[in-house]
Amino acid sequence: MEKIIATPCGEIKGTSCNVPDTIAYKGIRYATAGRWEYPKQVKSWEGIYDATEYGHCAYQARAFYDESKNPKKYFYYTEFRKGETYTYSEDCLFLNIWTPETANRGDNLPVIVYIHGGSYTGGCGFEKHFDGPVWPTKGVIAVTINYRLGPWGFACLPELKEEAGHTGNYGLFDQLTAIKWVSDNITAFGGNPDNITIMGQSAGAMSVQHLCTSPLSDGLFHKAVMSSGCGLNNFLIGTAEKSYGFWREVMKRTGCDSLQQFRNLAPEKLYEAWLAAKNEVKGGAMSTFPVKDELFIVSGAKPKVIPYMVGSTSHDMAPPVIHSMAKKWGCKNEPTFVWLFDRMLPGDENGAWHSSDLWYWFGTLPNCWRPMEENDYRLSDQMTSYLCNFAKKGNPDGDDLPIWKAIVPIMGRKKVLILGEKTPRMGRANLPKLIKTMLTNKAVGE
């Protein structure tokens, strides 16, 4: 089935997808941008926009080599991408929307805009675990986005600052522009621009936190969800100026003498120079993280006073640390509903590894290679219900769900919702067990 609707940008054609009674609008161009230019939001197009296929992914490591042959990447390749085909380009500013088949202008459905993780260097909005969220079957419109990554998304140079007034954070500005596009256009898809939730995992969760403290995003969204990344920004934020030396070194390694030459450099040459510098230059590991620019990321900015859902997994990267940061966020920002996901996924011995909860939050278990059990489908149904309830009303509770209480430190209420092996329940994490897991865990992160 195909469906054509009229948006402020023009007409657009969507198509049925792998979720019953759902229409997908894939590969919608939300902005344009040249290399190291800030995005310009798309306001119109000619003719009927064909949104029946996904757009390009941002350039990243797997655009330049076969990740199936890289032992360090094989786990996540097998989990989320094996058998799939992706195209890569600097022209990557696309988003995807899934709506109920019957959705029409005026329905005022809540919206979740999801920002993928991947250490700001990898990922896209339509890997297997994102391909077909079940949220529309529960009355919530789903949106996933692509944004610029790695050296394309986070380079910092004084010449760029002189040109635009600021430098760095190009990927974050992409995210902000995508949310603005959704706010301006989602009514046509049956959504409510006054009821938008942003959600992200890992670097996506860190992005959500930056958006929640940025003055540039005021009024654009109304709730936020952060998985396995809440609070990490406090340790990973520097200034644009401190990054200049590193990016000068990258430029030097390419043999470029001017910004124009650097801009025109072939993508594979830029990637090779950045990767070499990242591995060899002190501080290179932090080269593609957001920076404090006093525009998007402002010193001393406070989080927006909105409802939050935050959590992590029991076999996460540094699980006791990430879990403690989630609880700390909850104690400082009310109301916050905190979870710990501890389902030991079937199929191997890696447990509840970093990103494993995404299968359940999106309800995309049928896309997974694992021998999922009845309990997994029941758990996913509960988790998607919690999430969609939160998107609708700022509280995840529902009549058919175990009670989930927000953290209220002044009342001594610091329990979290345990999701996984047993029926969801309020409780406390076993910190000694999380510490032991951190010291012995073999699962990798991405």
C-alpha positions in Angstrom: 0.0 0.0 0.0 1.2 3.5 -0.8 -0.1 6.7 0.8 0.4 10.3 -0.4 -0.1 13.2 2.0 0.4 17.0 1.7 3.0 18.6 4.0 4.3 22.2 4.3 7.2 21.1 2.1 5.0 19.5 -0.6 3.4 16.1 -1.2 5.1 13.0 -0.1 4.6 9.3 -0.8 5.0 6.6 1.9 4.7 2.8 1.8 3.5 -0.1 3.9 6.2 -1.8 5.9 6.9 -4.9 8.0 4.7 -3.7 10.9 1.0 -4.3 10.3 -1.3 -1.3 9.7 1.7 1.1 9.6 3.0 3.5 6.9 6.7 4.2 6.5 8.0 7.5 5.0 11.7 6.7 4.4 14.6 8.8 3.5 13.1 12.3 3.9 15.7 15.0 3.3 15.3 17.3 6.3 18.3 19.6 5.5 21.3 20.2 3.2 24.8 21.1 4.1 28.2 21.2 2.5 31.3 19.8 4.3 31.7 21.7 7.6 28.7 23.9 6.9 25.8 24.2 9.3 22.6 22.6 8.1 19.9 24.5 6.2 16.4 23.1 6.9 14.5 21.9 3.8 11.4 24.0 3.4 10.0 22.7 0.1 10.5 20.3 -2.7 9.1 19.9 -6.2 6.6 17.2 -7.2 5.7 14.2 -5.0 8.6 13.2 -2.8 9.2 9.5 -3.0 9.8 8.3 0.5 9.7 4.6 -0.1 13.4 3.8 0.3 16.0 4.8 3.0 18.5 7.5 2.3 22.3 7.5 2.5 24.0 6.9 5.8 26.7 9.2 7.0 30.3 8.3 6.1 31.8 6.1 8.8 34.4 3.4 9.2 32.3 0.6 7.5 32.0 2.7 4.4 35.7 2.1 3.7 36.2 -1.5 4.7 34.4 -4.8 5.2 33.4 -4.9 8.8 32.4 -8.5 8.6 36.1 -9.3 8.5 37.0 -7.1 11.5 37.0 -9.1 14.8 36.4 -5.9 16.8 33.3 -5.1 14.9 31.9 -8.5 14.2 29.7 -8.8 17.2 27.6 -5.7 16.4 27.8 -6.4 12.7 26.2 -9.8 13.2 23.7 -8.4 15.7 22.4 -5.4 13.8 23.6 -5.3 10.2 24.4 -8.7 8.8 22.8 -9.3 5.4 21.8 -5.6 5.1 23.0 -3.2 2.4 23.8 0.5 3.1 25.0 3.4 1.0 27.2 6.2 2.4 27.6 9.8 1.5 28.2 13.3 2.9 24.7 13.9 1.6 23.2 12.0 4.5 20.7 14.3 6.2 17.6 12.1 6.0 15.0 11.0 8.5 12.3 8.3 8.6 8.8 8.4 9.9 6.4 5.6 10.8 2.7 6.4 11.4 -0.5 4.4 11.9 -1.9 3.6 8.5 -5.1 5.6 9.4 -3.2 8.6 10.8 -4.4 12.0 9.4 -3.9 15.6 10.0 -5.6 16.6 13.3 -5.1 13.3 15.1 -2.5 15.0 17.3 -0.6 11.8 18.0 2.5 11.9 20.3 5.9 11.7 18.5 9.2 10.0 19.5 12.3 11.3 17.7 15.1 8.8 18.1 18.9 9.6 17.8 21.1 6.6 17.2 24.4 6.0 19.1 27.8 4.8 17.8 30.4 6.9 19.6 29.6 9.8 17.2 31.4 7.9 14.5 29.0 5.2 13.4 25.4 4.1 13.0 22.3 5.2 11.1 18.5 5.4 11.7 17.5 2.2 10.0 19.6 -0.7 11.1 17.7 -3.9 11.9 16.8 -2.9 15.4 15.3 0.4 14.2 13.6 -0.9 11.1 9.9 -0.9 11.9 9.2 0.3 15.4 5.9 -1.0 16.8 5.1 2.4 18.5 2.6 3.4 15.8 0.5 0.3 16.7 0.3 1.9 20.2 -0.7 5.3 19.0 2.8 7.0 18.8 4.5 8.3 15.7 8.2 7.1 15.3 11.0 9.1 13.8 14.6 8.1 13.4 17.4 10.3 11.9 20.8 10.3 10.3 23.3 13.0 11.2 27.0 13.7 10.3 29.5 11.6 12.1 33.3 11.4 12.7 35.4 14.1 11.1 32.5 15.3 9.0 30.3 15.9 12.0 32.8 17.2 14.7 35.9 18.8 13.2 37.0 22.1 14.7 39.2 24.7 13.0 39.7 28.5 13.6 39.1 29.1 9.9 35.7 27.5 10.2 35.0 29.7 13.3 36.0 32.8 11.4 33.7 31.8 8.5 30.5 30.9 10.5 31.1 32.5 13.9 31.5 29.1 15.6 32.9 25.7 14.8 32.3 22.1 15.7 29.1 20.2 16.7 27.9 19.9 13.1 26.3 16.6 13.9 24.5 18.1 16.9 23.2 20.9 14.7 21.9 18.3 12.3 20.0 16.7 15.1 18.5 20.0 16.1 17.5 20.8 12.5 15.9 17.3 12.2 13.8 18.0 15.3 12.8 21.4 13.9 11.8 19.8 10.7 9.6 17.3 12.6 8.1 20.1 14.7 7.3 22.1 11.5 5.9 19.2 9.5 4.6 16.4 11.8 1.0 17.7 11.9 0.6 16.6 8.3 1.5 13.0 9.3 -1.0 13.1 12.1 1.4 14.1 14.9 1.3 16.7 17.6 4.2 19.2 17.5 3.4 20.1 21.1 4.0 16.5 22.3 7.4 15.5 21.0 9.7 13.2 23.0 13.4 12.8 22.1 15.2 9.5 22.8 18.7 8.2 22.3 21.1 5.5 23.3 24.8 5.7 24.1 26.2 8.7 22.1 22.5 9.2 21.2 21.7 9.6 24.8 24.6 12.0 25.3 23.2 13.9 22.3 19.8 14.0 24.0 21.4 15.4 27.1 23.1 18.1 25.1 19.8 19.0 23.5 18.1 19.1 26.9 20.6 21.7 28.1 20.9 23.7 24.9 19.1 27.1 24.7 18.7 26.5 21.0 16.2 23.7 21.5 13.8 25.5 23.8 10.2 24.6 23.1 11.1 22.0 20.5 10.4 18.9 22.6 8.6 18.1 25.8 10.1 14.8 27.3 13.4 12.9 27.0 14.6 9.3 27.2 18.3 8.4 27.6 19.6 4.9 27.5 23.2 4.0 28.5 24.7 7.5 28.2 23.0 9.8 30.7 25.5 11.8 32.6 28.6 10.9 30.5 28.8 14.4 29.0 30.2 15.7 32.3 33.4 13.8 31.7 33.7 14.1 27.9 33.2 17.8 27.1 36.0 20.2 26.1 36.2 23.5 24.1 36.5 23.9 20.4 39.8 25.8 20.8 41.4 22.8 22.6 40.6 20.7 19.5 42.3 23.0 17.0 45.7 21.3 17.4 44.4 17.9 16.7 42.5 19.0 13.5 45.5 20.9 12.3 47.4 17.7 12.6 44.8 15.9 10.6 44.9 18.6 7.9 48.7 18.4 7.8 48.6 14.6 7.3 46.4 15.1 4.2 48.8 17.5 2.6 46.2 20.2 2.4 47.4 23.8 2.7 44.0 25.6 2.8 40.5 25.1 4.1 39.2 24.8 0.5 41.6 22.0 -0.2 40.6 20.3 3.0 37.0 20.6 2.1 37.6 19.1 -1.4 39.6 16.2 -0.1 38.3 12.8 -1.1 36.3 11.2 1.8 38.5 8.2 2.1 41.6 10.4 2.4 40.0 12.4 5.1 38.9 9.3 7.0 42.4 7.7 6.7 44.1 10.9 8.0 41.7 11.3 10.9 41.9 7.6 11.9 45.7 7.7 11.9 45.8 10.9 14.0 43.1 9.5 16.3 45.3 6.5 17.1 48.6 8.3 17.3 48.0 11.8 18.7 47.4 12.4 22.4 43.7 13.1 23.0 42.7 11.7 19.6 40.2 9.4 21.1 38.1 12.5 22.0 38.4 14.1 18.6 34.9 13.5 17.5 33.0 14.4 20.6 30.9 17.5 20.9 32.6 20.7 22.2 31.6 23.6 24.3 30.9 26.3 21.7 28.9 28.7 24.0 26.1 28.5 21.4 24.7 25.0 21.3 26.6 23.8 24.4 26.8 26.6 26.9 28.7 26.7 30.2 26.6 26.3 33.3 23.4 25.5 31.3 20.8 23.6 33.3 18.6 20.7 31.9 15.1 21.6 30.9 12.4 21.0 33.4 10.6 18.1 31.6 9.8 14.5 32.4 12.7 12.0 31.9 13.2 8.3 31.5 16.8 7.1 31.9 18.5 3.8 32.4 21.1 1.3 31.4 21.8 -2.5 31.1 23.3 -4.9 33.6 26.2 -5.8 31.2 26.7 -2.3 29.9 30.1 -0.7 29.5 31.1 0.1 33.2 27.6 -0.9 34.4 27.8 0.3 38.0 29.1 3.7 36.8 26.4 4.2 34.1 23.7 3.0 36.4 24.8 5.3 39.2 24.8 8.3 36.8 21.3 7.5 35.7 20.1 7.5 39.3 22.1 10.7 40.0 20.2 12.3 37.0 17.0 11.2 38.6 17.8 12.7 41.9 18.5 16.1 40.3 15.8 16.3 37.7 12.2 15.5 38.6 10.2 13.7 37.5 12.6 11.0 36.3 11.8 7.3 35.8 14.9 5.1 36.1 15.3 1.6 34.8 17.9 -1.2 34.8 17.6 -3.8 32.0 18.9 -7.2 33.0 17.5 -9.7 30.5 20.2 -12.2 29.5 19.5 -12.4 25.8 19.2 -15.9 24.4 21.7 -17.1 21.8 25.0 -16.5 23.6 26.5 -15.7 27.0 27.0 -11.9 26.6 24.0 -11.1 28.9 22.3 -7.7 28.8 25.1 -6.0 26.8 25.4 -2.4 25.7 22.5 -1.7 23.2 20.7 -5.0 23.8 17.7 -3.2 25.2 17.0 -1.5 21.9 15.5 -4.7 20.4 12.9 -4.5 23.2 12.3 -0.7 23.3 11.6 -0.7 19.5 9.7 -4.0 19.5 11.8 -5.3 16.6 12.5 -8.7 18.0 11.3 -10.4 14.8 14.3 -8.8 12.9 16.8 -10.4 15.3 18.7 -13.7 14.7 18.4 -14.7 18.3 16.0 -17.5 19.4 13.7 -15.1 21.3 11.4 -16.7 23.8 7.8 -16.0 24.9 9.2 -14.0 27.8 11.2 -11.8 25.4 8.1 -10.8 23.4 6.1 -10.2 26.6 8.9 -8.1 28.0 9.2 -6.1 24.8 5.4 -5.5 24.7 5.6 -4.1 28.3 8.6 -1.9 27.5 7.1 -0.4 24.4 3.9 0.2 26.4 5.9 2.0 29.1 7.7 4.1 26.5 4.5 5.0 24.5 2.7 5.9 27.7 5.6 8.1 28.6 5.4 9.8 25.2 1.7 10.3 25.6 1.5 11.8 29.1 5.0 12.0 30.7 4.4 9.0 32.9 5.1 5.4 31.8 2.5 3.8 34.0 -0.5 2.1 32.5 -3.4 0.0 33.9 -2.0 -3.3 32.5 1.6 -2.7 33.6 3.5 -3.2 36.9 3.8 0.2 38.7 6.8 2.3 37.8 7.5 5.1 40.3 9.7 8.1 39.6 12.7 8.7 41.8 11.9 11.2 44.6 15.1 11.7 46.7 13.5 14.0 49.2 11.2 11.1 50.2 14.0 8.6 50.1 12.5 6.9 47.1 15.4 5.8 45.0 14.3 2.4 43.6 14.4 1.8 39.9 12.4 -0.4 37.6 14.1 -3.8 37.0 13.3 -5.0 33.4 14.3 -8.4 32.3 14.4 -11.9 33.9 11.4 -11.5 36.0 8.2 -9.5 35.9 9.1 -5.8 35.9 9.4 -4.6 39.5 10.7 -1.7 41.6 14.0 -2.6 43.2 17.6 -1.7 43.7 20.5 -2.8 41.5 22.9 -5.4 43.0 26.0 -3.1 42.9 28.6 -5.8 43.9 27.3 -7.9 41.0 27.5 -4.9 38.6 31.1 -4.3 39.7 32.0 -7.9 39.2 30.4 -7.8 35.7 32.4 -4.7 34.9 35.6 -6.5 35.8 34.8 -9.7 33.9 32.5 -8.6 31.1 33.7 -9.5 27.6 31.0 -7.8 25.6 32.1 -4.9 23.6 30.4 -1.5 23.0 29.5 0.4 19.9 
